[in-house]
């Protein structure tokens, strides 16, 4: 339809879509489909013998003794002080012959050379809070604990009501239980092994695309 001053045309909308993929994802057929995960450990980003662990939207490096940094690129015996490299409010002091020391922190069995606390004890009702886990596709969590309590919460992330996703790692009747929900049904995985013996145990949770593996390791510290 047209007039002397105006033209009307019918609109033909495009029946398609495009996704903006997060880091670590792409598409198998089209790059904007985001239906495939990229293995960011494939290029061996961890230096100096560090071990690479793939995680959603990135990777993490487990550094050998004497090294630190996101890619294990910092050597404690040779490199200089870096911003915020020392934990626990301690200060970084350069060595005369290279390297650095983290000082002015309380040393102990569970404090490493960077003044980072590697273990905590808890009284009844106490807890630690960390930034929430936002991963929905891949998750790897591992921790060591020792307790004589038959029931206790080791890790919780997620909802404050019955409407949203959550995950929980807990001790129920002396056995380790991992439960999670993606918004509807709750999935529960248990080890069936007794852990309320006061000894150290290591539990590993590996979650990948709605499939969960729960591994319990009995660890003896001498």
N, C-alpha and C positions, 0 to 999 in steps of 0.2 A: 504494500500500500504506500502510495506516495502522494505528496502535495507539492505545491510550488516552493515551499520552504522547509519541508521535512520528509525524511525517508525512513520507513519502518521495514526492518528485516527480521525474519524469524531467527531464533538462536538455536544452534545445534550444540548442545553440551557434549564434552568429551566424557565417555564412560570409562574412566581409568583412575589411577591413583599413583602416588609416589611416596615412598617411605624414606625418612632420613635415618640411616643406620647408625647405631651407637658404635663406639670404638670396639673393634674386635669382631664385627659382623659384616657380612656382605650377602649378595645373592648368587645362587648357582646359575640361573639363566639370565636374570637381569640384576644389575648391581643394586637396584633400589628395593629389592624384595626382602633383604635382610633375613634370609632363611638359612644361612650357613655361617658357622663360627670359624673365625680365623685363628689358627694356632700361633699365637704371638711368641711362643717359646721356640718355634722352628728355626729362627735365625740365631739361637743361642745368645740372647742378650746379656746373660749374667757372666761377668768377667771373673778372672782369678779363681777359677774352679768352683764358682757358685752354682747351685742347683736351681733350675727354673721350674716354677709351678704355675700352670695356666690358671687364670681366673677370669671371671666375666669382666669384659672391658679392659683387659690388661694381663699382667703377669706379676709374680713376686719372686724375688731371689732369696734363697737361703745361703748365706755367706759362710765360708769356712772361717776358723779362728784367725784373728788378725786382720780381717777385712770387714768393711761395712759400706753402707750407701745403697741406694735403690738398685744398682747393678753391680754391687760388690766392688766398686771402682776405687774405694778409699782404703789405703793400707795404713794401719795404725802406726807402724814403725817407721814409715817414710814420709807420708803426706802431712800437710799442715792442717791447722784448725779450720773447720768449716762451720758456717752459721748453724746454730741449734743442733750440733752433732752430739753434745753431751746432754744426758737426761737428768731428771731429778733436781733441776735447779743448780746443777754443778757448773763449774767453769772449765774452759779448755786452756791448757798450758802447753805451748810448744816445747819440744825437746831441743837441746842444743845441737844434737847430731841428727836431727830429723825425726819426724813423727810428733805425736802429741799425747798428753795425758789428760784425763778427765778427773778433776779434783774437787774437794769440798763437798763430797757426798759420803753417806754412811756406807762403809764397806761391809760385806757379809757374804754368806754362802749363796744367797739368791740375788746378788747384785753383780752385773757384768762389768767389763772394763769401760763401758760407756756410761756407767752410773745408771743403768736401766734396771728396774726391778723385774725379775723374771718369775717371781712367785709371791703369792699373798696368802695369809691366813685369815679366816673369817669366823667371827662369832655369830651366834644365832641372830638372824634378822639383818645382818650387814651384807653389802653388795657393792660391786663396781659398775659404773655406767660408761659406755663407749658410744661413739656415733653409730647409728643404725646401719644394718646391712641392707643394701638395696638390690643385691643380685637376685635374679629370678630364674636364671637358666643354669648357672653353674656355681657351686659353692664347695669349698674345701676348708674345713675347720679341724684343728687338732689341738688338744690340750692334755696336760697331765694333772692328776689330782690325787689326793689321799684323804680319806675320811672314814669315820666310824659310824656316821649317821646313816640310817636306813632310807631316808628320804631327803632330797635336796635338789636345788636348781643350779645347774652348771652354766647354762647359757639360754637366754631368751631374746628373741627379736620379733617385733611385729605389733599386732593389734592390741588395743585396749578393750575391745568388745568382740562380738561374734561376727563381724562383717568383713574383716580384712585378712590378708595373708599373715602367717606367723610361722615361726619355727622355735622349737624348744628342745634342749638337751638337758636331761634330768636323771636323777637317781630315784627309782620307785621300788620300794621293797627290796633294796640292796642291789638292784640290777639297773644297768644303764638303758635309758629309753630316749629315742629321738622321734619327735612327732612334728609334722608340718601340714600346712593347709594352703591351698592356692585360692581360697575364697569360698569353698563349699565343703567337700568332705575332708576329714582329718585322716592322714596316713600315719601309722605308728610302726616303728622298727625297734626291736629289743635285742640285747645280746644274750640274756638268759644266764649270765655269769654273775656270781656274787662279788661285790666290790667294797662292801662296808667292813673292811678288815684292817684299816689303818695303814695299808701299804700303798705305794705309788702305782697308779695305773694310767695308761695313756689311751685316750679314745680319739678315733679319727672318723670324721663324717665327710663323705664324698657324695654330693648331690649333683646330678646331671640330667636335665630335661625330664623331671618328674620321676627319676629313678634314684634311689638312695642306697648306699652301702655304709654299714656301721661296723667298724673294726675296733676291737678292744685288745690292748696289748698289756700284759702283766710285766711291769718294770721293777727291777730290784736295784735300788741305789745303795751302794756300800760306802 
